[in-house]
């Protein structure tokens, strides 16, 4: 499964379809959590065949990474945080995305996350792209986890730092903040698996 500009890859129709399927399963229990403003923050569906979580409750911690000092959640169209997970006996899929702004230049943010990724997860692959928010690739059907690689011609203003494999990856995509000083960055965690125990 290709997740180009990961935030757009999970559309509202897919989420609606997942919810509809889950609700049609016997023995299914759904629970929604609302924010103080009354907006839906997340939806949890539990059934005998699997669990579903859909929400805007993503943050740096849920991606498995620390938040860059002084960074602020990004508040623009298509910048809502996303926490989506489906877990069944036959497969599992989870993607967590959180976007932030910083007053610091991209070079400082890149250096910070390169160090944190290396300390926590190992070898860091650095790529470059024109995709805002970066790219992540994952194959739910493939039982063998593939090494991450740079996609396209490996050029562009967005720096991607990647660790892990296609089936279990952390990605940080950093770019200059359009029209402003500082930078904007996306923290992404993607996990997929086949049958229980397969990765």
C-alpha positions in Angstrom: 0.0 0.0 0.0 1.4 3.4 -1.0 0.7 6.2 1.4 1.5 9.3 -0.6 1.4 12.4 1.6 0.2 10.2 4.3 -2.6 12.5 5.7 -4.5 12.3 2.4 -4.0 8.5 2.0 -6.7 7.6 4.5 -9.8 9.3 3.2 -13.0 10.1 5.0 -14.8 7.5 2.8 -12.4 4.8 3.9 -12.9 5.7 7.6 -16.7 5.7 7.0 -16.6 2.3 5.3 -14.5 0.9 8.1 -17.0 2.1 10.7 -19.9 0.8 8.7 -18.3 -2.7 8.4 -17.5 -2.7 12.1 -21.0 -1.8 13.1 -22.4 -4.6 11.0 -20.5 -7.2 12.9 -22.5 -8.9 15.7 -21.2 -8.3 19.2 -19.7 -5.0 18.2 -19.4 -2.1 20.7 -18.6 1.5 19.6 -17.5 4.3 21.8 -16.8 7.9 20.8 -14.8 10.5 22.7 -15.6 14.2 22.3 -13.4 17.2 23.0 -14.4 20.0 25.3 -15.8 21.8 22.3 -18.1 18.9 21.5 -16.2 17.7 18.4 -15.5 14.0 17.9 -11.9 13.3 18.9 -11.9 9.5 18.3 -14.0 6.5 17.7 -13.2 3.0 19.2 -15.0 -0.1 17.9 -14.4 -3.4 19.5 -15.8 -6.7 18.3 -15.1 -10.4 18.5 -13.3 -10.3 15.1 -11.2 -7.2 15.6 -10.8 -3.6 16.8 -10.9 -0.3 15.1 -9.6 3.1 16.3 -10.1 6.3 14.3 -9.2 9.7 15.8 -7.6 13.1 15.8 -5.8 12.2 19.1 -2.4 11.8 17.5 0.6 13.5 19.0 4.4 13.1 19.1 4.3 10.6 21.9 1.9 8.3 19.9 4.4 8.3 17.0 7.1 7.1 19.4 9.1 10.3 19.1 9.8 13.2 21.4 8.3 16.6 20.5 10.9 19.1 19.2 11.4 21.8 21.9 9.1 24.8 21.4 7.2 23.2 18.5 3.4 23.9 18.1 0.7 21.8 16.5 0.1 22.9 12.9 -3.3 24.4 12.4 -4.0 24.5 8.7 -6.3 22.6 6.2 -5.2 19.0 5.9 -3.0 19.3 9.0 -5.3 17.5 11.5 -3.5 14.8 13.5 -4.5 11.3 12.6 -4.5 8.1 14.6 -6.0 5.2 12.7 -5.7 1.5 13.5 -7.3 -1.8 12.6 -6.4 -5.0 14.4 -7.9 -8.4 13.4 -6.6 -11.9 13.5 -5.8 -11.8 9.8 -4.1 -8.4 9.6 -3.2 -5.3 11.5 -2.6 -1.7 10.3 -1.8 1.4 12.2 -0.8 4.9 11.1 -0.2 7.9 13.4 0.5 11.4 11.9 1.1 14.6 13.8 2.2 17.9 12.2 4.0 20.8 13.9 5.5 24.2 13.3 8.8 25.5 14.8 10.5 28.9 14.8 13.8 27.1 14.2 15.3 26.5 10.8 14.9 23.1 9.2 18.6 22.3 9.7 18.2 22.4 13.5 15.0 20.2 13.4 16.7 17.7 11.1 19.7 17.4 13.4 17.5 17.0 16.5 15.4 14.2 14.9 18.4 12.5 13.2 19.9 12.1 16.7 16.7 10.9 18.4 15.9 8.4 15.7 19.4 7.0 15.7 19.4 6.6 19.5 15.9 5.1 19.7 15.7 3.0 16.5 19.0 2.6 14.8 20.3 3.5 11.3 18.7 6.6 9.8 18.0 6.9 6.1 17.9 10.5 4.8 15.8 11.2 1.7 14.6 14.3 -0.2 11.2 14.8 -1.8 8.8 17.4 -3.0 5.8 15.8 -1.2 4.6 17.9 1.7 4.4 15.7 4.8 6.6 13.1 3.1 5.8 9.7 1.7 5.5 6.3 3.5 5.1 3.0 1.8 3.7 -0.2 3.4 2.4 -3.5 2.1 -0.2 -5.1 4.3 -0.2 -8.3 2.2 3.5 -8.8 2.1 4.7 -11.1 5.0 8.3 -10.1 4.5 9.2 -6.7 5.8 11.2 -4.7 3.2 14.0 -2.2 3.9 13.1 1.4 3.5 14.4 3.3 0.6 14.3 6.8 -0.9 11.5 7.2 -3.5 11.5 9.1 -6.8 14.6 11.2 -7.9 15.5 11.9 -4.2 15.4 15.7 -4.7 13.2 18.4 -3.3 12.8 20.8 -0.4 11.4 18.2 2.1 13.9 16.2 4.1 12.7 12.8 5.2 14.4 10.9 8.0 13.3 7.2 8.0 14.1 4.3 10.3 12.8 0.7 10.4 11.2 -1.3 7.6 8.2 -0.8 5.4 6.1 -2.8 7.9 7.3 -0.9 11.0 8.6 2.5 10.3 9.1 6.0 11.8 9.4 8.9 9.4 10.0 12.6 10.1 9.5 15.0 7.2 10.9 18.5 7.6 10.6 21.5 5.3 10.9 25.3 5.4 7.7 27.0 6.5 6.1 28.6 3.4 6.3 32.3 3.5 7.5 32.4 7.1 10.7 31.8 8.9 11.2 28.5 10.7 10.0 25.1 9.6 7.1 22.7 9.6 7.5 19.0 10.2 5.4 15.8 10.3 6.0 12.9 12.6 4.7 9.6 11.1 4.5 6.0 12.5 3.3 3.2 10.2 2.9 -0.5 11.3 1.4 -3.3 9.3 1.3 -7.1 9.8 -0.3 -10.1 8.3 -1.6 -13.0 10.4 -0.8 -13.0 14.1 3.0 -13.1 14.5 3.8 -12.3 10.9 5.6 -9.1 10.2 
